Structure formats: C-alpha cells, structure tokens
C-alpha cells in the first residue's frame, strides 16, 4: 500500500478522534453546567412557592397556584409546538446551510405563537370579566394578560437550544426568569400595602417578559451572518404538521403529569389529602426540570446524528447523558428518601402525610428523566404515530388508575398509579427506541458491506 495513503488515513483518523474528544468534552462541561442550573432553578422555584404560601395564606396561595397552573397549561398550548419543532428542524437546516428556511421558520413561529396566545388570552379575559369574582380570583385574568409573553419566552429559549447555545438558554430559563420573579415578589411584599395573588402572578409574568427580551436578543446576536442576510423561505405544510404533532405530544405529556391531582379532586377525599398529594407531586416532579434542560441540549445533536445516520456518535452521546442524569436522579431520590418528610413539613405539618406518595412520585419521575430522550429519538426518526399512541395510552392509564387506586387507597393509591404508569411508559419508549436503533445499525452495516464488495 502507498505510504502516503496510509499517512493520510491515519491523519484523518486522528483528526476525527480529536473532534470526537473535543465534542465529548464540550458535552461533559455543558451537561455539568445544565445540572447545576437545574438545581439552582429547583431551589429558587421551591423558595418562591413556600414564600407565596406563607405570605398569602391558604386562600391566596390557592388562587396563585391555580392561576400559575392555568398559565403554564395555556402557555404550552399557545407555543403550538413551535419551540419543540425548532429543536428538531433548525439543527438540520443549520448543518445543511439552509439559512433561508431557518429565517422563514423564525418568522413563522412568532406569528403562529402570537396568533394562538392572543386568541386564548382574549377568551380567558372575556370569560373572567363576565363573572363577578373577588379580588383574589382575578389572578387568572392577570395570567391571561401575560400569556403571549410566557409562550414566546419558552419558544425563544427553545430556539437558543436549537442553535446550540444551551448554557445561555438555560441561564435565562432556569436562573434569570425565576430569580426575577422571586425578587419582584419580595419587593412587592416589602413596599406594597396589600400584596395579593394577582400581584404575585404579575411578578411571574414580568419575569416572562424579561425572558422574551433577553432570549430574542440573544438569538439575534448568536445567529450567523448568513442567517441574518438570508431571505425567508417558507415550508408551511411541513412546519404545521410537525408543530401540530409536538403540540399534541406536549398536551398529552402535560396531562400525564397533572391529571393525578385533578382525578383526586374528583373523588370524595378530604381537602387535606388532596393538598398533601399536590405538594408531594410538586416536590417529586422537581427532577423533571433536569430532563427538560438536558434534553433541549442533546436533542439538536440527536437530530443531526439521525439525519446523517451517525449511529455510533449518537450512542456515545446517549451514554454520556445517561451517566449525568442517572447520577443526579440517584442523588435526588436519596434526598427524598432521607429528607422528604422535612421538605413537606415546610408546607405545614399536615402535608407530611404525603410522604409515601412523594417517594413513589419521585421514583416515577426519575425513571422518566433518565429515559426521556427515547421518545425524542423515535419522534425524530419519523415514528410520530407510534409516539402519539404510547403517550396517549400513558395519559389514559394515568387518569384511569388514579381514579381506581385513589378510590381504594387514597393518596397512596394515587402515588402507586403515578409511579407504575410513568415507569412503564418510560420503559416502553426505551424498548421501542432500542429496537429501532438496533434495526438501523444492522441496515447500516448491511449497506456498508454491500458498498465494500
């Protein structure tokens, strides 16, 4: 063999190894920062929740909690799947230098989100104004006013994740917005004569407005010169189809995590039992922030790996993510087991009864967090219908088992239903993703052998 060819081949291998090592190092550093930001966000969010509960009292906190839950749910619907679709679509466009489509998708997403969020916000405002309510109950009205800002903030942050600026996006989402909300609440409590639930919701909304401004400016600044100069081109049928799929998945997933409290409220349980389960669900679900942050970092890489059939690189990335997320979930679950009762006691002594449910909920959420990249892999591989079927089945199973087991065993039964459904859904996605991945690997090996011959 020609020595020159051997040297070139070895040089190419060394260069590839260097690139892969650099990418792995970057992923390790980014994953570590994302984990830290997730824990900071957990702390700030929990402090805010306890602060509001102690400051507003039970009635005010209930109005605040319902308004924020409504805002969160409507914000998910108002996003119209645009942010999630961006994480799948934009990395592929960027890798293919399709700047005109990236520019078009940015404008398409803003118009879509504004149209849907303003329409939904107007409907909520009209419904609230038509009813005679106390001051506390107008918290939902304030939430509706900030609905476009909340939706755009989330979408813009997803755009930052899509162009691989994960630390910047996570800093805005996990640090700037929640910290701003808490600081405004403290200032409002300090200087306002009467600080009510609508005021607290307004603080949350102002944080979202700041998030829109910062994320929008950051995206414009991080965009390449080619993207800035590109003339927008549209592919509405494809974009609408992907957005609708992601919207459906987000709605079903939101129902999986939130339907338990609604189901328990339908049963004839004591209000204290429902409240203790709600506190347990909020506490045990904190780890989900970790999977959201890390997924939005790894998914753009995953989309490119699938597009290029770079299965070995994708598998290495999956293993690195599993190490980081698995270690963090283990620490989180240990904290829940050891200090769960003390954490619930921060809400009040009556909430400690939700400890068994807390352990079960935290276990299910840890399973989901560890394997949450599996449904994204299936979705990015074009198996939309399969992902929708499994997610819809999980949502139906959650409400059904919670009603049955909650009727039999109260909050313990609801905790069992949550753990079983979430764990089984996670493992189902994992099995399906692994089966599809191995099939792709075999097909790639077959093509490689044929081309070699």
Number of C-alpha atoms within 10 A of each C-alpha: 5 6 8 9 10 11 11 11 12 12 12 12 12 12 12 12 12 12 12 14 12 12 14 16 12 12 17 16 13 18 24 15 16 23 20 15 22 26 19 16 24 21 14 17 19 16 14 19 18 14 17 24 19 15 17 18 13 12 12 22 22 18 22 28 18 14 24 20 15 16 27 17 16 23 27 22 19 28 29 29 27 31 29 26 26 28 28 22 22 26 24 24 17 17 12 10 13 16 23 18 21 25 21 18 23 18 14 19 24 16 11 17 24 19 14 20 27 18 15 18 23 16 12 19 18 11 11 17 11 9 9 9 10 8 12 17 20 23 25 24 21 23 28 29 19 23 30 27 25 29 29 28 28 23 31 27 27 27 28 27 30 29 22 21 18 24 20 17 27 25 18 25 24 24 19 17 23 24 20 18 22 22 14 19 22 18 11 17 18 11 9 10 8 9 17 23 27 22 21 27 27 20 22 25 25 18 26 28 20 18 26 24 14 19 25 18 12 19 20 12 11 12 13 13 10 13 19 15 11 15 13 17 16 15 11 12 9 9 19 18 13 22 22 15 21 22 22 18 23 20 20 19 17 15 20 22 19 19 19 27 19 15 20 27 16 12 15 11 14 11 11 13 18 24 20 24 29 22 22 29 25 18 20 25 20 21 24 19 18 25 25 16 22 26 20 24 27 23 22 21 21 28 24 22 18 18 15 11 14 14 18 11 16 20 14 13 19 16 11 16 22 16 12 16 23 17 12 20 23 13 11 18 20 13 12 21 14 10 13 21 19 15 19 22 16 13 18 14 12 13 23 21 19 26 27 19 27 31 23 24 28 28 26 25 27 30 19 24 25 23 24 21 26 22 25 22 24 21 22 20 16 11 14 17 12 15 21 19 12 17 24 19 15 22 23 16 19 25 24 16 20 29 22 17 18 23 18 12 13 22 30 21 21 29 29 22 27 28 25 19 22 25 20 15 23 26 17 16 24 21 13 16 21 15 11 15 19 12 12 15 15 11 12 15 12 12 12 11 10 9 8 7 6
